[in-house]
């Protein structure tokens, strides 16, 4: 399977409600911690992208994110 195929497959992975809730909680925490002019939505997008990239590379749910 080529790099492009793996990336496409990772992007199509559905998040469980528990995964999404954990991402939202982490996004809110990071937004407060960073105290920058970014929206929680921006942080959520980044967290989801990083989550999917990590899952695509390793083929497993990152620690603490199992639903």
Residue frames as a rotation matrix with the C-alpha (Angstrom) as fourth column:
UNK 1
0.585 0.811 0.000 0.00
0.811 -0.585 0.000 0.00
0.000 0.000 -1.000 0.00
UNK 2
-0.204 -0.682 0.702 1.45
0.669 -0.621 -0.409 3.37
0.715 0.386 0.583 -1.03
UNK 3
-0.878 -0.211 -0.430 1.82
0.466 -0.585 -0.664 6.42
-0.111 -0.783 0.612 1.19
UNK 4
-0.785 0.617 0.045 -1.12
-0.551 -0.731 0.403 8.15
0.282 0.291 0.914 -0.46
UNK 5
-0.083 0.773 -0.629 -3.38
-0.043 0.628 0.777 5.11
0.996 0.092 -0.019 0.09
UNK 6
-0.383 -0.115 -0.917 -2.43
0.848 0.349 -0.398 4.90
0.366 -0.930 -0.036 3.79
UNK 7
-0.986 -0.005 -0.165 -3.08
0.071 -0.914 -0.400 8.61
-0.149 -0.407 0.901 4.30
UNK 8
-0.520 0.848 -0.105 -6.46
-0.572 -0.254 0.780 8.39
0.634 0.466 0.617 2.58
UNK 9
-0.059 0.479 -0.876 -7.45
0.399 0.815 0.419 5.42
0.915 -0.325 -0.239 4.75
UNK 10
-0.658 -0.265 -0.705 -6.44
0.750 -0.142 -0.646 7.26
0.071 -0.954 0.292 7.96
UNK 11
-0.951 0.304 0.055 -8.50
-0.303 -0.953 0.024 10.32
0.060 0.006 0.998 7.05
UNK 12
-0.258 0.912 -0.318 -11.60
-0.486 0.163 0.859 8.18
0.835 0.376 0.401 6.61
UNK 13
-0.649 -0.008 -0.761 -11.42
0.556 0.677 -0.481 6.73
0.520 -0.736 -0.435 10.15
UNK 14
0.284 0.827 0.486 -14.50
0.033 -0.515 0.857 7.69
0.958 -0.227 -0.173 12.18
UNK 15
-0.779 -0.492 0.390 -13.99
-0.323 -0.218 -0.921 9.03
0.538 -0.843 0.011 15.69
UNK 16
-0.257 0.686 -0.680 -15.94
0.798 0.548 0.250 7.44
0.544 -0.479 -0.689 18.50
UNK 17
0.667 0.555 0.497 -17.90
0.158 -0.757 0.634 9.75
0.728 -0.345 -0.593 20.81
UNK 18
0.828 -0.415 -0.378 -15.31
0.438 0.057 0.897 9.08
-0.350 -0.908 0.229 23.52
UNK 19
-0.168 -0.911 0.378 -12.45
0.976 -0.100 0.192 9.99
-0.137 0.401 0.906 21.15
UNK 20
-0.042 0.223 0.974 -14.19
0.534 -0.819 0.211 13.20
0.844 0.529 -0.084 20.11
UNK 21
0.911 0.411 0.032 -14.97
0.171 -0.447 0.878 14.16
0.375 -0.795 -0.477 23.72
UNK 22
0.473 -0.820 -0.322 -11.32
0.711 0.141 0.688 13.61
-0.519 -0.555 0.650 24.68
UNK 23
-0.338 -0.592 0.731 -10.19
0.913 -0.396 0.101 15.76
0.230 0.702 0.674 21.74
UNK 24
0.358 0.553 0.752 -12.59
0.300 -0.831 0.468 18.57
0.884 0.058 -0.464 22.68
UNK 25
0.953 -0.027 -0.302 -11.44
0.295 -0.138 0.945 18.45
-0.067 -0.990 -0.123 26.31
UNK 26
0.080 -0.997 -0.009 -7.78
0.877 0.066 0.476 18.53
-0.474 -0.046 0.879 25.25
UNK 27
-0.197 -0.098 0.976 -8.46
0.771 -0.630 0.092 21.37
0.606 0.770 0.199 22.81
UNK 28
0.753 0.538 0.379 -10.10
0.174 -0.718 0.674 23.47
0.634 -0.442 -0.634 25.52
UNK 29
0.767 -0.534 -0.356 -7.21
0.461 0.072 0.885 22.81
-0.447 -0.842 0.301 27.90
UNK 30
-0.179 -0.891 0.416 -4.61
0.960 -0.066 0.273 23.69
-0.216 0.449 0.867 25.27
UNK 31
0.153 0.321 0.935 -6.47
0.603 -0.779 0.169 26.83
0.783 0.538 -0.313 24.26
UNK 32
0.973 0.215 0.082 -6.41
0.055 -0.564 0.824 28.11
0.224 -0.797 -0.561 27.83
UNK 33
0.543 -0.831 -0.122 -2.82
0.587 0.273 0.762 27.01
-0.600 -0.485 0.636 28.37
UNK 34
-0.188 -0.656 0.731 -1.51
0.980 -0.173 0.097 28.69
0.063 0.735 0.675 25.24
UNK 35
0.233 0.413 -0.881 -3.44
0.529 -0.814 -0.241 31.93
-0.816 -0.410 -0.408 25.84
UNK 36
-0.884 -0.467 0.008 -3.15
0.225 -0.411 0.883 32.81
-0.410 0.782 0.469 22.17
UNK 37
-0.251 0.800 -0.544 -5.66
-0.685 -0.544 -0.484 34.32
-0.684 0.251 0.685 19.80
UNK 38
-0.882 0.078 -0.465 -6.79
-0.297 0.675 0.676 31.01
0.367 0.734 -0.572 18.39
UNK 39
0.079 0.971 0.226 -10.26
-0.955 0.009 0.297 29.58
0.287 -0.239 0.928 18.55
UNK 40
-0.120 -0.008 0.993 -11.11
-0.562 0.825 -0.061 26.28
-0.818 -0.565 -0.104 20.22
UNK 41
0.866 0.488 0.114 -12.27
-0.160 0.485 -0.860 25.18
-0.475 0.726 0.498 16.76
UNK 42
0.525 -0.760 -0.382 -8.75
-0.708 -0.142 -0.692 25.76
0.472 0.634 -0.613 15.37
UNK 43
-0.386 -0.684 0.619 -7.26
-0.913 0.379 -0.151 23.72
-0.131 -0.623 -0.771 18.20
UNK 44
0.283 0.574 0.768 -9.83
-0.360 0.806 -0.470 20.94
-0.889 -0.144 0.434 17.67
UNK 45
0.933 0.041 -0.356 -8.97
-0.357 0.195 -0.913 20.79
0.032 0.980 0.197 13.97
UNK 46
0.050 -0.995 -0.091 -5.28
-0.867 0.002 -0.499 20.51
0.496 0.104 -0.862 14.82
UNK 47
-0.339 -0.138 0.931 -5.94
-0.774 0.604 -0.192 17.84
-0.536 -0.785 -0.311 17.46
UNK 48
0.664 0.637 0.391 -8.07
-0.256 0.686 -0.681 15.79
-0.702 0.352 0.619 15.04
UNK 49
0.760 -0.442 -0.476 -5.44
-0.519 0.027 -0.854 16.08
0.390 0.897 -0.209 12.28
UNK 50
-0.277 -0.916 0.289 -2.67
-0.921 0.167 -0.351 15.00
0.273 -0.364 -0.890 14.68
UNK 51
-0.026 0.376 0.926 -4.83
-0.610 0.728 -0.313 12.14
-0.792 -0.573 0.210 15.98
UNK 52
0.896 0.441 0.052 -5.54
-0.212 0.527 -0.823 10.87
-0.390 0.726 0.566 12.47
UNK 53
0.450 -0.817 -0.360 -1.91
-0.693 -0.065 -0.718 11.23
0.563 0.573 -0.596 11.40
UNK 54
-0.398 -0.590 0.703 -0.79
-0.907 0.370 -0.203 9.25
-0.141 -0.718 -0.682 14.46
UNK 55
0.265 0.588 0.764 -3.35
-0.379 0.792 -0.479 6.54
-0.887 -0.162 0.433 13.83
UNK 56
0.925 0.085 -0.370 -2.38
-0.379 0.183 -0.907 6.36
-0.009 0.979 0.201 10.16
UNK 57
0.065 -0.986 -0.156 1.31
-0.860 0.024 -0.510 5.86
0.507 0.167 -0.846 10.97
UNK 58
-0.715 -0.422 0.557 0.87
-0.689 0.561 -0.459 3.31
-0.118 -0.712 -0.692 13.72
UNK 59
-0.479 0.604 -0.636 -2.42
-0.244 0.605 0.758 1.69
0.843 0.519 -0.143 12.76
UNK 60
-0.304 0.379 -0.874 -3.72
0.853 0.516 -0.073 1.87
0.424 -0.768 -0.480 16.31
UNK 61
0.710 0.589 0.385 -5.55
0.294 -0.745 0.599 4.21
0.640 -0.312 -0.703 18.64
UNK 62
-0.267 -0.838 0.476 -3.12
-0.203 -0.434 -0.878 6.43
0.942 -0.331 -0.054 20.59
UNK 63
-0.628 -0.050 -0.776 -2.82
0.661 0.492 -0.567 5.60
0.410 -0.869 -0.276 24.30
UNK 64
-0.777 0.371 -0.509 -5.67
0.274 -0.529 -0.803 6.97
-0.567 -0.763 0.309 26.38
UNK 65
-0.597 0.553 -0.581 -7.99
-0.765 -0.610 0.206 7.32
-0.240 0.568 0.787 23.38
UNK 66
-0.922 0.287 -0.261 -9.49
0.156 0.890 0.428 3.81
0.355 0.354 -0.865 23.24
UNK 67
-0.521 0.799 0.301 -13.27
-0.792 -0.584 0.180 4.00
0.320 -0.144 0.937 23.37
